[in-house]
């Protein structure tokens, strides 16, 4: 996939904007209780997002290394569950919010069990449950586990580790207290040293986003495909992150932001929207509770702007959102075209792409659609997004699609959303963004066409007009009043063509007039010299269903030439139309045979094309 698609993605543009707006926020202070952390530049700000499809977005200092600190607690908790099983882990560490600071000594009376694995006491107990293997020490196992989440080898910042070890007296006291209660079954100094090392692992905001994406993707790294955590434990890790991950701000976090998250005093925040993406933010300035000031604000804005709160209720569909994608080199609109026009579309129709969507559009699905469209933008000039089968859109998907429309407009290309009358909020937003239908004499806007077929027809007309203007080898050169260009008249001599013209009657039909109705007696055919006609039927609900549009150089009513039965559809003049009406009874037998043979050949070719199209569509 073209990497430029991610660069120009609406999601990337949004993150760029958030990053720029947050750079001016300077409240908070860098952590100083671990001396080495004071070396961090307070101005650093990195934001990264990784979707469950493996799409990576990042901005600012997203590749700046820093120590993971308490965010490591979520990952080692998952590893402890894999090593010891749920029952044994729960016997050592609870899952109840403490409502206290991260370094509080919150233990159950009597048992000495820490309240949850996200505070220091619980994290030390969890680290004590990590088992070594015959050929692998516990720390090496922790590094390998983190590597499965991030997709790269991990290492420790030895300077920060020594700084933590030299000043971590409270954590040592907690470890001894846990050992005294029987929570630790290994020497407390060994466990607390392992804990200091795990907190000193170097990560980036991109790493945090990738780790979050693993949890969002049921434990599987969406880029490497490696299982980072057994799926049965993913919901357990996300649960404690939701209720306890932000220390004594956990309640306010889940209320205002609504995503499972874990923060660290190094300035990092890892957030997860299950089934959609992982988010990593890094900014060293902390608030009084030990959470990144800019990080919290970035997550708040993202959640609000895209309605990403975990408890935002949305309908769902089991089907994929992308129902079908095709170009118009082989599959054209319902408008019937001449052989010369079809040749133009066969050569240039790949520049028109149609995307049929279905189900409910949420942030993740809309983001995937946007990336796919942008990845093909270099070979496309006209894009039609058919929303006929979409049952709803949320705020996030509306913003993503609106940004997509703006982006494509800046490229000088055309994007149309069709069949979206039922998507009121979506239409209202686009109209409010001034990307709706344009005024008279201007090109149509994104909401101009009610259905995909009319939008595709307009796009085809642009390609055909372009071919005529540029004089390409596919240009339309034949006179529309030359009957010899009609497929029914192929192979006829000039005398035979003049005979047909003399047998017919030239007629003009005003725009909107009915030329014939379904059920009328079929006694003639019509060769179009100018204007356009629409062939349609009544759908039964009071609406007209367009079957085809025909223009100069085309013929209609000819099918009845074979059996002269009644008309099966209505034909109306879409614009003022000039035709040659040729009555069947006026055609002598020799010409009749030639025309029937041409008709048989024409329909045989059409069946062949339609069969090939069906095979391509699967």
N, C-alpha and C positions, 0 to 999 in steps of 0.2 A: 504494500500500500504506500502511496506517495506520502512522504513525511510532511510535505507542505500542507496536507489536509489537516494535520494536527496543529500546525503553526497558525493556520487561518481559522481554526475551529471556533465557533461561538463560545465554547467552554474556555479555550485558551484566552480569548479576548476578555472574557469576564474576569478570569484570574489576574490578567495583566492590570485591569482597571482596579480591582480590589487591592492589589499590591501597591499600586501608585497612591491610592487614597490613604493607605495605612502607614506609609512612610513618614507622614507628618505627626504620627501619634508617638509621643515620647514619654508618657507617664510610665511608672514602674521602675524597678531597679534590678540589676543583675544580682544573682544569688552570691552571697559572700560567706556563707557558713562553711563551704568547702573552698579554701583559699584559691585553688587553681581555677575555679569557675569564674573568678573575677576578671580573668584575662579575655573573656568574650567581648567582642565589639557590640555595644548596645544597639548599633544601627542595623545589624544583620536582620534580614527578613526574607525567608524563603517559604514558598507555598508549592505544594505538589499534590496532584490527584492521579490515581490510577483506577481505571474502571475494571469491572469484572471481564470485559472483553480484552483487557491488556493494553488499553490506550493510556498513554502517559502524558500528563500535562504538568508543566512546572514553570515557575517564574522566580526571579530574584536569586537569593542565596540558597537555592534548593539543593545545591551540591556541596554546601559548606558543612564540614564535619563538626560534630559536637558529641558529647557523651549522652547516652540514652537515659541515664538515671532511672527514675521510677517507671518509665514506660516499659522497661524490661520486665516488670512484675507480671504484666499480662501474658507475655510470651513464656516465661518460666512456669507460670501457673498451668498453662496448657501442657507443657512438657511434663510437669509433675503428675497431671491427670493421666497422661499416657504411661508414665512409669509405674504409678502406684494404684491407679484406678480411682473411681469417684468416691467410693465408701471410705477408703483409707485416707484420702486427702481431706474429706469432710471431717474425719475424726481429729484431724490436726489443725485445720483452718476453717473458720465459719464463712458465711456469705452475707452477713448483716452489715449495713452501713454503720459506721461508727459516729459520723457527724463531728468528728474531731480532726485535728491536723494530721498530716502524713506521718509525723514522727511521734505521735502519741502512743502511749502504752495501753491499748484497748484490749484487755483480755477478759474472757468470761470468768465470772467469780466461780471458784471451786475447781474448774477444769484447767484454767490457764490458757485456753484456746484463743488465739487472736480472732478478732471480730471478722476480718475479711483479708484476702490476699493482696489488697491494694495499698494497705498501710504498711509501714516498715516492719512491724512485728509479724504480720501475716506473710509478707514477702520473704523474710528471713526463714520463717517456718517452711514456706514453700520451697525455697532454695535447698533447705536441708533434706527435702524429699527427692531431689534429683539424684539418680543413681549413676555411678560410674559403670563402665563395662570392662571386661578383662583387658582390653587393649586401648581403652579410651578413658581418660580422667573426666570427672564431672564438668570442669570448665570447658574442655574440648567439646563435649557433647552440647553444652549450651551454645558455643560459637557455631557449631555445625547446624544446630536448630535455627539460630538466627539467620544463618546463610541460606537455609531453605526458604525462609520468608522473604529475604531481600534479593535473592538470586545472585549473590556475590559473596566472596570470602570476607569474614568479619575479623576485626582485631581490636585490641584493648589500648586505650590511652594510658600508658604506664604512669605518666606524670599525674594525671587525675586520680588514678588508682592509689598511688602513694599518698596523695593529699587526703583522700577519703580515709585511708587506713590510719593516717597520723592523727586525724581529728574525729574519727567515728566512735567516740567513747560511749555515747548514748546507745548506739546500735550494738556495741559489744555488751552493754549492760542488758539490753533486751534479749540478746542471744543467750546469755547466762540464765536469765529469768525463765526463758522458754525451756532451757535444758533442765532447770530445776523442777518444772512442771511436767517433765516427761514428753514435751512436744517435740524436742529434738532428740534424735537417737544417735547423733554423732557429736564430736567435740565442738563446743560452741565457737571456739576460735577458728576452727577449720571452716565452719558454715559461714560465719560472718565475713571471713576473708573471701570466700567464693561469692558472697553477696556484693562486696565492694567491687570485685572484678566484673561481675555481670553489669553493674551500674555504670562501669567505665568503658563499655563497648562503644566504639565510634559509629555513628550513623549520620544520615543526612535527612532532610525533609522528604526527599524522594524515597529513601529507604522506609521511612515511616508510612508513607502513602502505599508503598508496595506491601508492607506488612499488614496494613489495614485492608488492602484489597484481597489478601489471602483469606482473612477472616470473613470478608464480604462474599467471597467466592467459595464458601463452605470448606475452607481449609486448604484450597489448592492455589498455588501461585499462578495467576492468570497469564503471566508472560512465559515462564519456564515449564509450566504444567506439573511441577513437582508438588507432592503433598507435603505441606508444611505442618499441618495439624489434622489428626483424625477427625472426620466430620462429626462424629458423635460428641466431641468435646467442644466444638465451635460455639454452640449456643451457651454452654456453661461459661466460657471465657467472656463472651459478649454480655452475658447477664451481669457478671460482677463488674465489668467495665461500665455498664449502664448505671448501676446503683452506687458504685464505690470508686470509680476511676478518677474522679476529680476532687478527691479528698472531701473537705467540709464544704465544697461548692458543688458536690455531686447532685444535690437536689435542685439547685438553681440551674445547673447545666442541663439536666434531662428535661426540665420544665421549659427552658428557653431555647435550647438547641435541639435536643431530642435525638442525639446519636450516641451510641456507645463510644466512649473515648477514654484515653489515658494520657495524663500529662506528666512532665518531668521537670525538675528544677533547672535542668540544663537549657530550658526554653522551648522544648518540643511538645507538641500535642499530636497524638495519633487518634483519628476519629474514623468510624466505620458506619456506612449505610448499607446494611445487609442486602445482598443481591444486586448492588449497584456500584459502589466504589469505596476506596480507602482514601483518606485525606491526611496529609502530613503538613504541619506548619512549624516553622522554627523562628523564634524571636526571643532573645535572652532576657528582655525586660519582664520581670515578674510582678504580680500583684501581691497583696498581703497574704494570700492563701497559697502562694507558691506556683501559680499558674501563669503562663505567658499572656501578657496583656493583649498584644496584637494577635496572638494565636486565638484567644477566645473571641475577639471581635471578628476575625476572619471567619470563624466557624459560625458565629451568630448570623452574619450577613448572608453567608452561603445558604444556611438553613432557611432563613426568612425569604430571601429572594427566590429560591427555587422550591419552597414548600417541602423541605426534606425532613421535617420532623418525623421521627420513627412512628409516631402514633397518628400521623396524617392518614386518614382512611381513603383508600383508592380502590376502585374496581380493578380486576385483573383479568387477563385472558391467557389461556394456556398456549395459544398460537404465537408464533414469532411475529414481530411487528412488520417486518418486511415481507409482504406477500409475494411480490413479483417485481422484477426490474427488467426493462427491455428498451431497445432503441428502435428507431423508425426506419432502419434500412430494409427491414423485412416485414415489420408489422406497422401498417400505416393507419391513418384515421379512416372513418367511414366514408369520407369523401372519395368518390370514384375519380380516378386519375387517368389521363391519357398515357400511352406507352412512353412518350417523351418525358412526361412528368414523373412517371414511375422510375425511369432511368436516373433522373436527378436524385430522387429519394433513395434509390439503391446505392448511389455513390456517396451521398451526403447525409443520409438519414441517421447515421450514427451520431451526428451532432445533436440529435433530439433524444433525450432520455426520459423515460417515464418510470416513476416509483409508485407502486401501489402499496399503501400501508393498511394495516388492520389492527384491531384490538384497541387498547388504551395506551396512549402515549404518555410515558413518564420521563423523568430526567434521563435515566440510563438508555432507554430505547431511542429517545429523540437525539441524544448525543451520538449513538451509533449510526443513526440515519444521516446526521450531519456530516460525520467523518466520511462515510461512504460516498456521499454526494460530492464533497470537496475533493476526495481522492481522484474523482473522475472528471473534475472540472476542466482539466487541461484539454480534454478531447470532446467536451460538450459545450454547446452555446445556448441550448434551450432545454430547460428542465421543467417537468410537470410532476407535481406531487399529488397523487390521487388519494383523497381522504374519505372516499365514499364508505369504506368499511371500518373507519375509525369511530369508536364509540365514545371517546372522551379524551380531553387533554387536561393536564394539570398546569399549574403556573410555571413549573420548571420547563416543561416541554414547549410551552408557548414562548417563553423567553428564548430558548435555544433556536426554535424555528424562525422567530423574528430576527434574531441575530444572523441566522443563515441567509435570510432574504436580503438583509442589508449588505452582507458580505458579497453575495453574488451580484447585487446591483452595482457595487463599486468596481467589479470586474468587467462591467459593460455587457453582462449576459442577462438572460431572461429566466425568471423562475415564476411558476404559477402554482397556486394551491387551488384545487378544484374539489367540487362535491363536499363543501364544508358548511353548508347552510345551517346544519344542526349544531355546529361547534361555535356557539355564540361568543363565548369569551375569547376564543382564538381570533375570530373575525374582528371583534371590537378592538382587541389589542393591536392588530395589524393596521386597522384603519386609524387608530390613534397615533401610530408611529409614522403616519404619512407614507405608508407603502401600499396603500390601497389603489383602487382604480383611478386612472389619470383622467384629466379633462379632455374635452373634444380636441381632436387633432394630435393628441399625444399617444405614445405607445401604451398598450394596456398594462395595468398594474398587476400585482400578484393575485388579487382576488377578482379579476375581471371576468374570467370564464366560469360558468356554473358547472360545467362537466369537463372531464379530461379530453373527450373526443374533440370538442370545439377548440380547446387549447392546443392540442396536437395539430389540428388542421391549420390554425394560425401559424404555428411554427413551420409546418411544411410549406405554407405559402411564402414565408420569408426565404426559405432555401430555394424555392423555385424562382422567385423574383430575383434573387441574387444570381442564379444561373443565367437568367435572361439578360441581366444588366452587365455581367462580366463577360458574356459571350463564351462561356465554357463549352466544352465538347458535349455537355449534357443540356445545353440551352434549348429552349422550346422554340422551334423555328417555323413550324408549319402553320399556315393560315387556318384559323378556326372555322372559316366558312368553306374550306376545301373538304368536300365529302370524302375525298380519297384518303384523308387522314383518319377517318372513322374506321373502327375495327370491322364493322359490318360490310364496309365497301372495299376491303382489302382485295387487291387483284383485279379490280374492275378497270375497264378501258375508259378513256376520257369520254367517249360517246355514251357509255353506259352510265357514267356519273352525271352527265348532262341530262340524260333521260330521266334519272331519278329526281334531279332537281326540278325538272319541268313537271314531273308528276305530283310534286308536293305543293304545299301552300305555306308561304312565310307568314308567321304570326308573331304578335307582340303581346306579352302578358304583364300587366302592372304588378309592382311589388305587392306581395301579400295575397294575390289572387290565387284561387284554386284552379289548377289546370285539369285535374280529374280526381275523382273520389274512389276510395275502395268500394268495389261492388259495381262500378260503372261498366258498361259494355266496352270491351277492348277492340278497337277498330283501327288504331293507328299508332305510329311511333313518332318520336320527336328528336330531331337533331338540334343541339343547342349551338347557336352562333354567338350569343352574347348574354351576359347576366348569369344568374345562379338559380337552381331549383333545389328544394329539399324533398326527399322521399321519406314519408313518415307514416306511422300507424297510431291509433288511439290505444294507450296502454291499459285502458279500462278504468283508470282512476281519475280521468279528466285531464291527464297529462299526455302530451305528444312525445312519442319515442322516435327519435330520428334514426332512420336506417342508413341514409346516405345523403351526401350533398354532391351535386353535379354542376359543372361549369362548362364554358365554351369548349367545343371539340368533343363533347360527350353526347350520348344518346340515352333516352329513357322510354319506357313503354314497349321495348322491343321483345321482352320475354313472351308476351302474349302473341307474338308473331308465329310462335310454334303451334299454339293451340287455339288462339283467338277466344280464350275464355275471359271472364270478367277480371277487372283490376283487383289486385290483392293489397294495394297500398294507396295512400294519398300522395299527390304531388302538388306542391305549391311553389309559386315564384318567390324566392327569397329577396330578389331584387328585380327590377324591370328586366325582362328576359325576352330575347329574340330567338325564335325557333323555326325550323322547317318541319311542318307536320306532314308525314307521309302515310297515307291510308294504305292498309294492307292490300285491299282489293285492286289498287292501282299498280301494283308491282307485277310485271309479267313473270312467267314461270321460270325462265332461264336465270333472271336476276334473283328471284326468290330462292332458287337452289343455292346460288353462290352465297347469299346472305345467311342462309341456314347453316351452311358448311362453316362459314366464318364464325358464326355464333357458337357452334359446337366446339370449334378449336379454341375459342376464347374461354369458354366455361371449363374446358378440360385443363387449360393452363391455370385457371383460377383455382380449381380443385387441387391441382398439384402444389401450388403455392400455399394454399391453406393447410394441406396435409403436412408440408414441411414445417410450417409455423407451429402446428400442434405438436409435432415431434420435438421441436426446439423448446417448447414450453413445458414439456414433460407431461 
